[in-house]
């Protein structure tokens, strides 16, 4: 069964992720910890080297994940991420934009906010679980969760060492690389 999602709805979800997701973390840290917007965004840590490390790490891990996702065990999944993205019929620019929204919005919420209170391990497991990658049925869906969990754990500890912008860059480049690969694959399959 194919579910058609409008591009306007996809854009709206991206904007909500970018603009609304960070708000609970920002307000909690402002109210309880006295954090200001400059500290919340870690503007003092907006440096080239951590961003480049994050971009590189995200791209490499995305290729690793795509390779694992091409294994036969994932063929039987009813809702595969690659097929879902292919069915969205979005452009590369939209995939890039959605990657930016998720990279910044989700990392501000989870790394700057939730991780401050729950630590890297619990936050990482929560992050993967909220995305629906840990389930009882089908078990292969949880296997994808086990593929992505080390990436999220490493981002979480990278956040502690390199700062927010490492995590944002890694998340962005991971998503953007997978969007590019899945959109390319979908277009190639459509052309055949």
N, C-alpha and C positions, 0 to 999 in steps of 0.2 A: 504494500500500500504506500503510495506516494502522497506526501503532504506538501502542497504548494504554499510557500510563504512569500508574501509580497516583499519587494525590495524596500518599500517605504517602512514596513514593519521591522525589517532587519536593520535598517538605518536607525529607527527609533530605539531599538534594543541597544545598539552601539552607543547612541548618545546617552541613554539612561546609565549604561555601564560607566561611561566616561564622566558624566556630570553628577549622578545621584549616588552611585556606589561609595565614593570617597566620603560623603557627608557624615555618616554615622561615626566613622573613625575620627574625622576631623573634630566633630562636636564633642566626642568622648574625651579625646586628648586635650582639647581646649578647656573643657569644663573641669575634668578631674586632674589634669597634669599641668595646666597653664601653658600649653604649647601654642605658639603662634603659627600663622600660615607659612612663614619662611622656614621654621623648623619642621613643620609637618611635611612640606615639600622638599626638605633637605636641600635647599638652594645653595648652601655653602658646599655641598658635596657634588654639585653638578659639574663633574670633571670628565674629560675625554677618555682617559684610560679605563676607568670602571665601565663606562658606556661601551667602549670597544670590546672589552672582555665579555660583557653581557651579550652583545650582538653576536660575537663569535660563538659563545657557549650555546645560545639559543639555536643558532643555525645548525651547529654540529649535532645537538641533541635531537633536533627535528628530523634530520636525515636518518639518524639512528632509529627514531620512532617510526618513521615512514617505512624503513626497511623491515622492522619487526611487524608492522601492521600489514605488510604484504604477505605474511606467512599464511598458510592454509587455515589455521585455527580461527582466524578472524573472518573468513569468508562466510561463515554461517550466522554471523551477528545480524539480528533484524534491523538494527539502527547503527550502521557504521558511520563514523565521523566523515570519512572520505566520500562516501555516497551521499550523505546528507548535504555536505557542502556542494557537491556536484549538482544535486537537485535544486539547490538555491539559484543556480544559474547567475552567479554574481560575477562582476568584473574583477580584474586584478586590483584596480584602484579601490573597489569596495572592500576586498579582502585585506588590503593594506590599511584602510581606514578602520575596519573592525579590529584588526590586530593592534593598532594604536590605542583604540578605545579600551580593549581588554587589558593591554599591557599597562597602561597608566591607571585606569579606574580600578581594576582588580588589585593591583599591587599597592595602591594607596589604601584600599580597604583592608586587605589581608596582611601585608607586610608592615605598613606604618601603623595600622590600627589593631587588628586582631592579634597579630604576633606580639605586639607590645604586652598584651595581657595574658596570652596563652602559650607563648613560646613557639619556637620553630617547628617542633615535631607535631604537636596537636594542631597547629594552624595548617601545616602541610596536609595532614590527613583530612582535616575538615574541608580544605580547599578542593581536594580531589573528590571527596564524597559529595560535596555540593554540586559539582559538575556532573554527577551521576555515573562516575566511573567505578564505583564499588557497589555491586549488586549481587544478589544470590543467583538470580536467573537473568540472562544467560551468564554463565561463569566466565566466558571469554571477555565480557564487558569489564569484569573485574581484573582480568589480565591486562587490559589496556590501562586500568588504574595503576597496576603494579609497574607498568612501563613509565607512566608519567610521574608517579610518586617520587622516584629519586631525583628527577629534574626539579620538582617543586621543593623538595627538601634542600637540594643544593642552592636553589635560589634563596630559600629562607636563611640558610647560613651565610650565603653570599651577601645578603642584605645586611647582616650583622657585621660583616667584614668590609664590604665595598660600598654599602649604602643603597638607598632607594633606587638610584638611577641605573645601577647594575641590574637590579631585579626587573625594573621596567624594560630595559633594553633586552634582557634575556627573554622575558615573556613575549614582548613584541616580536622579536626575530623568530622565536619558535613558532608562534602563530602565523606570522607572515610567510615563513618558509612552507609550512604545511598548507596554508591557503593556496600559495602559488602551485605547489605540487598537486593538490587535489583539483584545483581549477584546471590546470594543464591536462591532467589525466582525464577529467570529465570531457573536456573539449576534444581530446584525442579520440575518446570512445565514441563521441557523437559524430565525429567526422568519418568513422569507419563504417 
